[in-house]
Amino acid sequence: MRIALMTLFPEMTGLVTGFGVTRRAIESGRLSLEAVNPRDFTDDRHRTVDDRPFGGGPGMVMKVEPLERALSAARERVGPARVIYLSPQGRPLTQRKAQELAAEPALILVAGRYEGVDERFIEARVDEQISIGDYVLSGGELPALVLVDAVARLLPGVLGHEDSAAQDSFSGELENLLDCPHYTRPEEHQGRVVPEVLRSGDHERIRRWRLKQALGRTWRWRPDLLEARRVSGWTEEEERLLNEYIGEYEQ
Ligand SMILES: CN(C)c1ccccc1CNc1ccc(C(N)=O)cn1
């Protein structure tokens, strides 16, 4: 997948290109991420990208012309692509949306600064607005990098555990369940031991235990997700395991 990030702070892409899974996705060629800076597409001596808002009010607005030229350059780099504006007015980023975006050949992400961008750029060029949560940040770059991370790890071959059971885990990819607990060595730490079931080698028993834990934790912390799960497809086994969990929890 090819991603272009339109940003006044191109160095911020280093947070993704420089570390971990996203760095490996780029080095393996599964992902490319390049910054396009609207300031490089200004035509005045001061390289002006913002101006005062019509109608008055505090702050500045990003000018439409540099954005249009930067978008053309971005399209030259990544080809035809969905244009996504990261903004508090956007639809929430969810795992399902990340899955949908991971199927795209290319994305162009627009990171706003100041009070945002001239509305005419949004009307004419933005395909969809996405928000990473109901809070206001000083720029759209961190939301854009969050989206890149969420999408990158879904690209084929990026996460090395294709073959392992972990891949078909119901909750690992938050198929509307929270994750189960995870443990590794040592078996005992300050008097706390790893649940015996996980050391039993009985994979069917382990699968059931992990599903029960995911259901129970979702019931406790995110009952709203549980409703979504019930609507989208709930097995008799899940019903039974959750009731078991609740029974033990309320003792
Ligand atoms: C400067 N602001 C307020 C602004 C205004 C309009 C668009 C973009 C920005 C950039 N800031 C953002 C961007 C996204 C999110 C989010 N929740 O995804 C939060 N803040």
The ligand as an SDF file (V2000), in Angstrom:
LIG
                    3D

 20 21  0  0  0  0  0  0  0  0999 V2000
   -6.4710   22.0730   14.9270 C   0  0  0  0  0  0  0  0  0  0  0  0
   -7.6870   21.3660   14.9110 N   0  0  0  0  0  0  0  0  0  0  0  0
   -8.5470   21.4740   16.0270 C   0  0  0  0  0  0  0  0  0  0  0  0
   -8.1940   20.8230   13.7400 C   0  0  0  0  0  0  0  0  0  0  0  0
   -9.3730   21.3300   13.1990 C   0  0  0  0  0  0  0  0  0  0  0  0
   -9.8800   20.7710   12.0180 C   0  0  0  0  0  0  0  0  0  0  0  0
   -9.2210   19.7160   11.4250 C   0  0  0  0  0  0  0  0  0  0  0  0
   -8.0410   19.2130   11.9620 C   0  0  0  0  0  0  0  0  0  0  0  0
   -7.5140   19.7800   13.1100 C   0  0  0  0  0  0  0  0  0  0  0  0
   -6.2470   19.2040   13.6690 C   0  0  0  0  0  0  0  0  0  0  0  0
   -6.5230   18.6260   14.9890 N   0  0  0  0  0  0  0  0  0  0  0  0
   -7.1500   17.4360   15.1410 C   0  0  0  0  0  0  0  0  0  0  0  0
   -7.3330   16.5730   14.0840 C   0  0  0  0  0  0  0  0  0  0  0  0
   -7.9950   15.3500   14.3460 C   0  0  0  0  0  0  0  0  0  0  0  0
   -8.4270   15.0650   15.6300 C   0  0  0  0  0  0  0  0  0  0  0  0
   -9.1270   13.7730   15.9250 C   0  0  0  0  0  0  0  0  0  0  0  0
   -9.8650   13.6980   17.0260 N   0  0  0  0  0  0  0  0  0  0  0  0
   -8.9990   12.8240   15.1430 O   0  0  0  0  0  0  0  0  0  0  0  0
   -8.2090   15.9720   16.6260 C   0  0  0  0  0  0  0  0  0  0  0  0
   -7.5660   17.1280   16.3800 N   0  0  0  0  0  0  0  0  0  0  0  0
  1  2  1  0
  2  3  1  0
  2  4  1  0
  4  5  1  0
  4  9  2  0
  5  6  2  0
  6  7  1  0
  7  8  2  0
  8  9  1  0
  9 10  1  0
 10 11  1  0
 11 12  1  0
 12 13  1  0
 12 20  2  0
 13 14  2  0
 14 15  1  0
 15 16  1  0
 15 19  2  0
 16 17  1  0
 16 18  2  0
 19 20  1  0
M  END
$$$$
